[in-house]
Amino acid sequence: MARPSQTSAQELEIPAGGVMLPASLWLPSGSRVVVVFVHGSGSSRFSHRNRAVAQELQQAGLGTLLFDLLTAEEGVRDQRDRSLRFDMSLLSDRLVAVLDALGACEPLGSQALGLFGASTGAAAALDAAAHRPDRVGAVVSRGGRPDLVVRSLGDVVCPTLLLVGSHDLDVLELNSWAAQQLQGPHELRVIPGAGHLFEEPGTLDVVAAAARDWFLKYLPITEERHGAVQHDAVNVTQIGRL
């Protein structure tokens, strides 16, 4: 698929619960569909795995937002004592605040968003989907930890794709159970030969292609759904500040 014309990547900060979270927004010209990436434990918006998946989505005409769940100071603290990476209340609240900030920004506000979560970030994505069913149109989980948000799973109604490596046996068991709790369309897909981090050759490519197809199916970017686009760039000052 040909690479679409695009605006340049925009660096911004998004307000979330009294802090400002650094973010990178990439939006192709003519598209107002954005997939928000939610990184896993000890990672950040610079995750090379998430960026590889984001590039695949961008080439398909989907916008992407990668952001940090923790501030720089919190990140240093978490690297030292790991006290925040499993704080699902904090992480989910941060993600919901980001979704609300995007919802207040024209022309993104009227569009359903996609969520791509990895590990603990996938748990936060599922929790946010349960709390913002009108904003989240589809979720893709890579090696997710749904056991961390058990009480929210029954409230997830959007189409959800659970991707798990065949060698990641404990997480596969957790996702098999979680799939039975989801109320909307869902699929559990096992990636042969992959471990938890999808470091094996070719496995991350399979994840990226599966995520692309899932989001294109449930977040169509055609004008019939979204209407003609009048502007090529989102005013990022409506989301946060540079």
Helices and strands as residue ranges (DSSP letters): E 10-16, E 19-26, E 34-38, H 48-59, E 63-67, H 72-81, H 88-103, E 113-118, H 120-131, E 136-142, G 146-155, E 160-165, H 169-179, E 186-191, H 203-218, H 223-226, G 236-238
